[in-house]
């Protein structure tokens, strides 16, 4: 699903560039069905301490996994 959306947006962007038009962020949001307020909230989101901690734990787990798969 995500790949299909990406391809559709890419095609729309390329078509606009070939036609010599600019691609508006808010026009693309309308095309995708995303509200301006939702986009702007996501854009200016500051991660909470919990989010930061979870990201750090995931990174540590990934490092341990990568080290275990490294050739000896």
Backbone as numpy.savetxt, mean C-alpha at the origin, in Angstrom:
# Nx Ny Nz CAx CAy CAz Cx Cy Cz
-7.48 -10.57 -6.06 -8.30 -9.38 -6.06 -7.44 -8.13 -6.06
-6.45 -8.07 -5.17 -5.58 -6.91 -5.09 -4.83 -6.72 -6.40
-4.35 -7.81 -6.99 -3.62 -7.72 -8.24 -4.52 -7.20 -9.35
-5.76 -7.64 -9.39 -6.71 -7.17 -10.41 -6.96 -5.68 -10.27
-7.10 -5.21 -9.04 -7.30 -3.77 -8.80 -6.06 -3.01 -9.23
-4.88 -3.51 -8.88 -3.63 -2.86 -9.26 -3.52 -2.75 -10.78
-3.83 -3.83 -11.48 -3.73 -3.81 -12.94 -4.72 -2.82 -13.55
-5.91 -2.76 -13.01 -6.92 -1.84 -13.52 -6.50 -0.39 -13.29
-5.97 -0.09 -12.13 -5.49 1.26 -11.83 -4.30 1.60 -12.71
-3.40 0.64 -12.91 -2.23 0.87 -13.77 -2.66 1.19 -15.19
-3.63 0.44 -15.70 -4.12 0.70 -17.06 -4.75 2.08 -17.16
-5.53 2.45 -16.17 -6.18 3.77 -16.17 -5.13 4.87 -16.12
-4.10 4.69 -15.31 -3.03 5.67 -15.19 -2.26 5.81 -16.50
-1.92 4.70 -17.11 -1.19 4.73 -18.38 -2.02 5.39 -19.47
-3.30 5.09 -19.53 -4.18 5.69 -20.53 -4.23 7.21 -20.35
-4.29 7.67 -19.12 -4.32 9.10 -18.85 -3.01 9.76 -19.26
-1.89 9.10 -18.97 -0.58 9.65 -19.34 -0.44 9.74 -20.85
-0.89 8.70 -21.57 -0.80 8.70 -23.03 -1.67 9.80 -23.63
-2.78 10.10 -22.98 -3.68 11.15 -23.46 -3.20 12.53 -23.03
-2.10 12.58 -22.29 -1.53 13.85 -21.86 -2.27 14.48 -20.68
-3.00 13.67 -19.95 -3.73 14.18 -18.78 -2.99 13.80 -17.51
-3.22 14.60 -16.49 -2.65 14.29 -15.19 -3.57 13.33 -14.45
-3.00 12.56 -13.58 -3.79 11.62 -12.78 -3.99 12.24 -11.40
-5.25 12.49 -11.06 -5.60 13.08 -9.78 -5.69 11.99 -8.71
-5.10 12.25 -7.57 -5.19 11.30 -6.46 -6.64 11.12 -6.06
-7.36 12.22 -5.94 -8.75 12.13 -5.50 -9.64 11.52 -6.58
-9.29 11.71 -7.85 -10.02 11.03 -8.91 -9.81 9.52 -8.83
-8.59 9.12 -8.53 -8.29 7.69 -8.39 -8.99 7.11 -7.17
-9.08 7.89 -6.09 -9.80 7.43 -4.90 -11.27 7.19 -5.23
-11.85 8.10 -6.01 -13.25 7.94 -6.41 -13.41 6.67 -7.23
-12.48 6.44 -8.15 -12.50 5.25 -8.99 -12.45 3.99 -8.14
-11.64 4.02 -7.07 -11.47 2.86 -6.20 -12.56 2.74 -5.14
-13.36 3.79 -4.99 -14.42 3.75 -3.99 -13.93 4.01 -2.58
-12.85 4.79 -2.47 -12.28 5.12 -1.16 -12.60 6.58 -0.86
-13.04 6.87 0.35 -13.37 8.24 0.72 -12.10 9.06 0.91
-12.22 10.37 0.68 -11.07 11.26 0.91 -10.65 11.22 2.37
-11.64 11.27 3.25 -11.31 11.29 4.68 -10.62 10.01 5.12
-11.04 8.87 4.57 -10.39 7.60 4.89 -8.96 7.56 4.39
-8.75 8.07 3.17 -7.40 8.12 2.60 -6.50 9.03 3.43
-7.01 10.22 3.74 -6.20 11.18 4.50 -5.91 10.67 5.91
-6.86 9.98 6.51 -6.63 9.40 7.84 -5.53 8.35 7.76
-5.56 7.52 6.71 -4.53 6.49 6.51 -3.17 7.15 6.24
-3.18 8.22 5.43 -1.94 8.89 5.04 -1.22 9.49 6.25
-1.99 10.06 7.18 -1.40 10.75 8.33 -1.43 9.91 9.61
-1.68 8.61 9.47 -1.76 7.72 10.63 -0.41 7.61 11.33
-0.44 7.74 12.64 0.75 7.55 13.47 0.58 6.22 14.19
1.52 5.28 13.99 1.38 3.96 14.61 1.37 4.05 16.14
0.51 3.25 16.76 0.45 3.19 18.22 1.63 2.38 18.74
1.83 2.43 20.04 2.91 1.64 20.65 2.70 0.15 20.39
1.45 -0.29 20.44 1.14 -1.70 20.18 1.53 -2.09 18.76
1.18 -1.24 17.79 1.53 -1.52 16.39 3.05 -1.60 16.21
3.76 -0.67 16.85 5.22 -0.66 16.76 5.81 -1.94 17.36
5.28 -2.34 18.53 5.77 -3.54 19.20 5.50 -4.78 18.34
4.30 -4.89 17.78 3.97 -6.03 16.93 4.87 -6.09 15.70
5.15 -4.93 15.12 6.03 -4.88 13.95 7.44 -5.35 14.32
7.92 -4.93 15.48 9.25 -5.34 15.94 9.30 -6.85 16.19
8.25 -7.39 16.79 8.20 -8.84 17.05 8.19 -9.60 15.73
7.39 -9.15 14.76 7.35 -9.80 13.45 8.72 -9.78 12.78
9.42 -8.65 12.90 10.75 -8.54 12.30 11.72 -9.52 12.96
11.65 -9.65 14.28 12.52 -10.60 14.98 12.22 -12.04 14.56
10.94 -12.36 14.47 10.55 -13.71 14.03 11.06 -13.97 12.63
10.93 -12.98 11.74 11.40 -13.15 10.36 12.91 -13.35 10.33
13.65 -12.59 11.15 15.11 -12.74 11.21 15.49 -14.15 11.68
14.82 -14.63 12.71 15.11 -15.98 13.22 14.82 -17.02 12.15
13.71 -16.86 11.45 13.35 -17.79 10.38 14.39 -17.74 9.26
14.77 -16.53 8.85 15.75 -16.39 7.77 17.09 -17.01 8.16
17.50 -16.81 9.43 18.75 -17.39 9.91 18.69 -18.92 9.91
17.52 -19.47 10.21 17.39 -20.93 10.26 17.43 -21.54 8.86
17.10 -20.76 7.85 17.09 -21.25 6.47 18.40 -20.98 5.73
19.27 -20.20 6.34 20.55 -19.87 5.70 21.42 -21.11 5.60
22.11 -21.27 4.46 23.00 -22.43 4.32 24.16 -22.35 5.32
24.52 -23.48 5.87 25.59 -23.53 6.89 26.94 -23.61 6.25
